[in-house]
Amino acid sequence: MKNRNNKNKVNKCDNLPFYLPNSWDCLEAKGPGPFVTKAILRNSDGEIIYWDSRHNRKHNIKLDIDIGSTWWAPKSIGWWIGVLFSIGAICFALGAVPGYLKLVGNTYDALTYFIGSIFFTSAAFLQYIEEINSSNTLSKKKLKFKIFVFMPRRLSWWSVFIQLLGTLFFNLTTFAAIFTNLSVNQLINLVWVPDMYGSICFLIASFLAWIEISNGIFSWNPNSFSWNVSGFNVLGSIFFAISAIGAIIIPSPGLYLSAFLVNIGTFLGALCFLFAAILLLPERIYEKINNN
């Protein structure tokens, strides 16, 4: 696993987030900070192998059985992730439409958000399962199925784990919002605080996923499904954060700072998450490793 080009590449190759067979060599490894998200390897036959962390996760031969179908693949975990995120995003977008609130009332509008948050959490949990069961070795030995694993050397693990935490905060805030008889202090502590925490988690998670794709802060690759998925998720997280800011409770008279920001931020954020979720479906079929 040595590279004679420069010291930086040696350090990166020594920090690979997977086990390299003894007969293989690491020619180059790169990624943001201490993390490795891309690597160029040489196997025992002298062939050059390109490794990409997101591609490794999204093309999981153990969990993606129906890899040949884009829009209908119920035996694939990647398909379910896209579908569940899509349903959750639709629920959040619907709940933010003022006409829907007038039609169904506060309780059912809040219930719509809560149902959407359950779909978000279900998708985020499957995404977490997808990550921790992605291959941590290049050998062909059979891997055991895992449910909870700590993988601090993987940038992608931090991203999916933090996003899962964010969805749990959204579960709390949307469930509490169903009750219409809450005091101002309860609104702040049970509704706004977890909403803000969830928005912060989404911002961090989407940013980590973005730099995993970009190998830095900025990149431009609009022809890539993965790049577009990450970009839409970043935009969605920003809009959700704007919504959370607008949802700050003014103690007297106990109203939102800006109902407009709450609705527009939630609606636009949900649309961005919906676009990202839909793009997850072709990503698992057509996305190829970017060798750059």
C-alpha positions in Angstrom: 0.0 0.0 0.0 2.8 2.4 -0.7 3.0 5.2 -3.1 6.4 6.8 -4.0 5.0 10.0 -5.5 4.7 12.2 -2.5 4.3 12.1 1.3 0.6 13.2 1.2 -0.4 10.3 -1.0 1.4 7.9 1.3 -0.6 9.2 4.2 -3.9 8.8 2.3 -3.1 5.3 1.2 -2.4 4.4 4.8 -5.8 5.6 5.7 -8.0 3.6 3.3 -11.4 2.9 4.8 -11.3 -0.8 3.6 -9.0 -3.7 3.8 -6.6 -4.1 0.9 -5.5 -7.6 -0.1 -1.8 -8.2 0.6 -1.1 -8.6 -3.1 -2.6 -5.3 -4.0 -1.1 -1.8 -4.2 -2.5 1.6 -3.5 -1.3 3.9 -6.2 -3.2 7.0 -5.2 -5.9 7.9 -2.6 -7.7 11.2 -2.1 -10.5 12.8 -0.3 -11.3 15.8 2.0 -9.4 16.1 5.2 -8.4 12.8 6.7 -11.0 10.8 4.8 -10.4 8.8 1.6 -13.3 8.9 -0.9 -11.5 7.8 -4.1 -8.6 5.5 -4.7 -6.6 4.1 -7.6 -5.4 0.5 -6.9 -3.5 -2.2 -8.7 -4.5 -5.8 -8.2 -2.3 -8.9 -8.1 -2.7 -9.2 -11.9 -1.4 -5.7 -12.5 -4.9 -4.3 -13.5 -5.8 -0.8 -12.4 -8.9 -0.7 -10.1 -10.8 2.6 -9.4 -12.6 2.7 -6.0 -15.2 5.3 -5.1 -16.9 5.4 -1.7 -20.4 6.4 -2.9 -20.3 4.0 -5.8 -19.2 1.3 -3.4 -22.2 2.0 -1.2 -24.8 2.5 -3.9 -23.8 -0.6 -5.9 -24.1 -3.2 -3.2 -24.4 -6.7 -4.7 -25.6 -8.1 -1.4 -28.5 -5.6 -1.0 -29.2 -4.6 -4.6 -30.7 -7.7 -6.2 -32.9 -6.1 -8.8 -30.1 -4.1 -10.3 -31.6 -4.2 -13.8 -34.7 -2.1 -13.3 -34.8 1.6 -12.6 -38.4 2.3 -11.6 -39.4 -1.0 -10.2 -36.9 -3.0 -8.1 -38.5 -4.0 -4.7 -35.7 -6.4 -4.0 -33.2 -3.6 -3.9 -32.5 -1.5 -0.9 -31.5 1.4 -3.0 -34.9 1.4 -4.7 -36.7 1.5 -1.4 -34.5 4.4 -0.2 -35.5 6.5 -3.2 -39.2 5.6 -2.9 -39.5 6.2 0.8 -37.6 9.5 0.6 -39.9 10.5 -2.2 -43.1 9.8 -0.2 -41.7 11.7 2.8 -40.8 14.7 0.6 -44.3 14.7 -1.0 -45.9 14.7 2.5 -43.8 17.7 3.6 -44.5 19.6 0.4 -48.2 19.0 0.7 -48.3 20.0 4.4 -46.6 23.3 3.5 -49.3 24.3 0.9 -51.6 26.9 2.6 -54.6 25.6 0.7 -54.1 22.1 2.1 -54.0 23.5 5.7 -57.3 25.3 5.1 -58.8 22.2 3.6 -57.9 19.7 6.3 -57.2 21.8 9.4 -54.2 22.1 11.8 -54.4 18.6 13.2 -54.4 16.7 9.9 -51.9 19.1 8.4 -49.5 18.3 11.3 -50.3 14.6 11.0 -49.3 14.8 7.3 -45.9 16.2 8.4 -45.5 13.4 11.0 -46.3 10.7 8.5 -43.8 12.2 6.1 -41.2 12.2 8.9 -41.7 8.5 9.4 -41.0 7.8 5.7 -37.9 10.0 6.0 -36.7 8.0 9.0 -37.4 4.7 7.3 -35.4 5.8 4.2 -32.6 7.2 6.4 -32.4 3.9 8.4 -32.2 1.8 5.2 -29.5 4.2 3.9 -27.6 3.6 7.1 -28.0 -0.1 6.6 -26.8 0.2 3.1 -23.7 2.1 4.2 -22.6 -0.2 7.0 -23.1 -3.3 4.8 -21.2 -1.9 1.9 -18.0 -3.8 1.3 -15.1 -3.0 3.6 -12.8 -5.3 1.7 -11.9 -6.0 -1.9 -11.7 -9.7 -1.4 -14.6 -11.9 -2.4 -15.2 -13.4 1.0 -18.8 -13.5 2.2 -19.6 -10.6 4.6 -22.0 -10.8 7.5 -25.1 -8.6 7.6 -24.7 -5.8 10.1 -27.2 -3.5 11.8 -25.2 -1.1 14.1 -21.5 -0.4 13.4 -19.2 2.5 14.3 -17.1 3.5 11.2 -15.4 6.8 12.0 -12.9 6.4 9.1 -15.7 6.6 6.6 -17.0 10.0 5.6 -20.1 8.4 4.2 -20.8 6.8 7.5 -20.8 10.1 9.3 -23.1 11.5 6.6 -25.8 8.8 6.8 -25.6 8.6 10.6 -26.1 12.3 11.1 -28.9 12.4 8.6 -30.6 9.5 10.5 -30.3 11.5 13.7 -31.9 14.5 11.9 -34.9 12.5 10.8 -35.4 11.4 14.5 -35.5 15.0 15.5 -38.1 15.6 12.8 -40.1 12.7 14.2 -40.2 14.5 17.6 -41.1 18.0 16.3 -43.8 16.8 13.9 -45.4 14.5 16.5 -45.5 17.3 19.1 -47.0 19.7 16.6 -50.1 17.5 16.3 -51.2 18.6 19.8 -52.9 22.0 19.6 -53.0 22.8 23.3 -49.3 23.3 23.9 -48.0 26.2 25.9 -45.5 28.6 24.5 -42.7 26.9 26.4 -43.8 23.5 25.1 -43.9 24.9 21.6 -40.3 26.1 21.9 -38.9 23.0 23.6 -41.0 20.3 21.9 -41.5 21.7 18.5 -39.0 24.4 17.6 -35.9 23.0 19.3 -36.0 19.5 17.7 -36.9 21.2 14.4 -33.7 23.3 14.6 -31.6 20.3 15.6 -33.0 18.2 12.8 -32.3 21.0 10.3 -28.7 21.4 11.5 -28.2 17.6 11.2 -29.5 17.7 7.6 -27.2 20.6 6.8 -24.2 18.7 8.1 -25.1 15.4 6.6 -25.8 16.9 3.1 -22.6 18.9 3.2 -20.6 15.8 4.1 -22.2 13.9 1.2 -21.5 16.8 -1.1 -17.7 16.9 -0.2 -17.7 13.1 -0.6 -18.7 13.6 -4.2 -16.7 16.7 -4.9 -13.6 15.9 -2.9 -13.8 19.5 -1.7 -16.2 22.4 -1.4 -16.8 23.1 -5.1 -17.3 20.9 -8.1 -19.2 21.0 -11.4 -20.5 17.7 -12.9 -24.1 18.2 -13.9 -24.1 15.0 -16.0 -23.6 12.9 -12.8 -26.6 11.5 -11.0 -24.6 11.4 -7.7 -23.6 15.1 -8.1 -27.2 16.2 -8.7 -28.5 14.1 -5.8 -26.0 15.6 -3.4 -26.6 19.1 -4.8 -30.4 18.9 -4.4 -30.0 17.6 -0.9 -27.7 20.5 0.1 -30.3 23.0 -1.3 -33.1 21.1 0.4 -31.3 21.3 3.7 -30.7 25.0 3.3 -34.4 25.6 2.7 -35.3 23.5 5.7 -32.9 25.6 7.8 -34.6 28.7 6.5 -37.9 27.2 7.6 -36.6 26.4 11.0 -35.4 30.0 11.4 -38.9 31.2 10.4 -40.4 28.9 13.0 -38.7 30.6 15.9 -41.4 31.1 18.5 -42.0 34.7 19.6 -43.0 34.3 23.3 -45.6 37.0 23.1 -48.0 36.4 21.3 -46.7 32.8 20.8 -46.5 33.0 17.0 -43.9 32.0 14.4 -41.3 34.6 13.5 -42.4 34.3 9.9 -45.1 31.9 8.7 -44.0 32.7 5.2 -40.5 31.5 5.7 -41.8 28.3 7.4 -44.0 27.4 4.5 -41.8 28.5 1.6 -38.7 26.9 3.2 -40.5 23.7 3.9 -42.1 23.5 0.4 -39.0 24.3 -1.6 -36.8 22.1 0.7 -39.3 19.2 0.2 -39.2 19.7 -3.6 -35.4 19.5 -3.6 -35.5 16.4 -1.5 -38.1 14.9 -3.9 -35.9 15.6 -6.9 -32.9 14.0 -5.1 -34.9 11.0 -4.1 -36.2 10.4 -7.7 -32.6 10.6 -9.0 -31.5 7.9 -6.5 -33.4 5.4 -8.7 -31.4 5.8 -11.9 -28.2 6.5 -9.9 -28.0 2.9 -8.7 -28.3 1.6 -12.3 -26.4 4.0 -14.5 -23.8 5.9 -12.3 -20.3 5.0 -13.1 -17.1 5.7 -11.1 -15.6 9.1 -11.8 -11.9 8.5 -12.2 -11.0 12.2 -11.8 
